[in-house]
């Protein structure tokens, strides 16, 4: 994406939530997708699995996945849930950018 990403401090929880919503809207606009997020137990006590999926809205009820990213929270990295959600958006944007740059998996 063209604009620079915000510089956030680890304790700026409101800033991370704002960054998540801004990044979410920008991804949907630039890549013409609809994002869906799912949060569920990862199977180990106290661990959440976060999945972020980019869907093709032109397909109606048939969900064609344009991009997918999954992570777990918490991890060994020191970050808040808000920071983890932001990181998921950033990583999904990279997946979509790479897919656009290299259609059909061609590098």
N, C-alpha and C positions, 0 to 999 in steps of 0.2 A: 504494500500500500504506500501511497505517495507521502502522506504526512508522517511526521516523526511520532514515535510512541511516547507516552508520558513517562516522566522520571518519577518513580514512586518510592517512598520509604516503606520498609516492611510493616510499620505500625499504622500506615495510612489506610485503614480498612474502608472508609468511605471513598477514598480516592480509587482504590482497587475496584469497588463496585461500580463506580462511575465509568472507569476504564473498561470494565466488562461490558456494560451496556453500550458504550460508544463503539467498541470493537465489534460487538454483535451486530449492531445496525449497519456498520460499514461493511462487514463481510457480506451480509445479506444484499446490500446495495451493489457492491462491486462485482460479486460473483453470481448475482441473480439466483440466490438460493434461499431456502427457509431453514433456519437452524432449530434443532431440537436438542435439549439436554436431558439426560437421565442420570439420576443418582440412586445407587442401590448398594446394599451391603456386598462387600467383596468376598465374603466367605470366611474371612478371618476376623476375629473379634476386634471391634473398634476401627475397622478399615472400610472406607467407602470407595466404590468404583464410580468414576464420573465419565460419562460418554457424551461426546458432542458430535452430532451428525448434521451434515449439510445435505438437504434434500432438494430435488428439482421440483419447484412448485408448478411447473407447466404440465406435469404428469398427473395432476389431480390426486385421486386417492391411491394411485400406484406410486409408491415412494421409490424414486431412483436416487440412489446415494451418490452424491458428487464428491464427498469427502467425509472422513471419519477420524476422530482422535479419542483415545481413552487413556485415563490415568487413574491413579489411586491417591487417596488422601487419608491420613497424613503419611508422609514419607520421611526419610532420613534428613531431607532438606528442611531447613527451618523456614516455614512460610505459613501464612494463615489460609483458611479456606478461601477467602476472597482472592488472595494472590494465586492460589491454585486454579481457581476458575478463570482468572485472567490469563494465566499461562496456557490453559486449555484452548482459549480463543486464539491466542497468538500461534500456537502450534497447529491448530486446524487451518488458520489462514495460510501458513507455510505449505501445508498439504495441498490446499486448493491452488496456491500460486504455482507449485511444482507441477501439478496436474495440468494447469493451463499452459505452462511453458513446455511441457513434454507430453503432448497428447498421445494416447495409446501406449504409454510407458516408454516412449523412445527418449533416450538421453542424448 
